[in-house]
Amino acid sequence: MYRLVTKYQLLGLRKEHDAAHQHNHMMLRPIAGVPEAFETEQAAFDWALSNHEDLRHHPEFVVLPVHHMVMTWQPEDAPL
């Protein structure tokens, strides 16, 4: 049996220059010091609000849901 687990990831938005095409665009980048995943969206926002120093290079950020399929074992006689 499988179940869907949702975690949340905090990514920073950075303006980057593409020299080949001569234009700027926004890129999602991992932020150093941020935990890999959060249990809730609010936990990610709370972490961002209390860690200003880690976010100094990423004044704009997004919180994205990350879905994981997890295989679980369930005894055959267990109620659903």
C-alpha positions in Angstrom: 0.0 0.0 0.0 1.2 3.5 -0.7 0.3 6.8 0.8 1.1 10.4 -0.2 3.2 12.5 2.1 3.5 16.2 1.6 6.5 18.2 2.9 7.3 21.8 2.1 10.6 23.3 0.8 11.7 26.9 1.0 13.5 28.2 -2.1 14.9 31.6 -2.8 14.2 33.7 -5.9 17.3 35.3 -7.4 17.6 37.6 -10.4 20.2 36.1 -12.8 21.6 37.3 -16.1 21.7 35.0 -19.1 24.7 36.2 -21.1 23.9 34.0 -24.1 20.5 35.6 -24.6 21.2 39.0 -23.0 18.3 39.1 -20.6 17.6 38.8 -16.9 15.2 36.2 -15.3 14.2 34.9 -11.9 15.5 31.5 -10.8 14.6 29.3 -7.8 17.6 28.4 -5.8 18.2 26.4 -2.7 19.1 28.6 0.3 22.1 27.7 2.5 21.2 26.8 6.0 17.6 26.0 5.3 16.3 22.6 6.5 15.7 20.2 3.6 12.0 19.9 4.3 9.3 21.2 6.6 6.3 19.4 7.9 3.9 22.3 7.3 3.8 25.4 5.1 3.5 27.5 8.3 6.6 25.9 9.7 8.5 27.1 6.6 7.2 30.6 6.9 8.0 30.7 10.6 11.6 29.6 9.9 12.0 32.3 7.3 10.7 35.0 9.7 13.1 34.0 12.4 16.2 33.5 10.2 16.9 36.8 8.6 20.6 36.3 8.3 20.2 33.1 6.2 17.8 34.9 3.9 19.9 38.0 3.3 20.8 37.0 -0.3 17.2 35.9 -1.0 14.8 38.7 0.0 12.2 36.9 -2.1 11.3 33.3 -1.6 8.6 30.7 -2.2 7.4 27.8 -0.2 6.6 24.8 -2.5 4.8 21.6 -1.6 6.9 18.5 -2.3 4.9 15.2 -2.6 6.4 11.9 -1.8 4.9 8.4 -2.4 5.7 6.3 0.6 5.2 2.5 0.7 3.6 1.4 4.0 3.0 -2.0 5.4 -0.4 -2.9 6.7 -1.4 -6.2 8.2 -4.1 -7.9 6.2 -6.5 -8.1 9.1 -6.2 -4.4 10.0 -9.3 -2.3 9.4 -9.0 0.3 6.6 
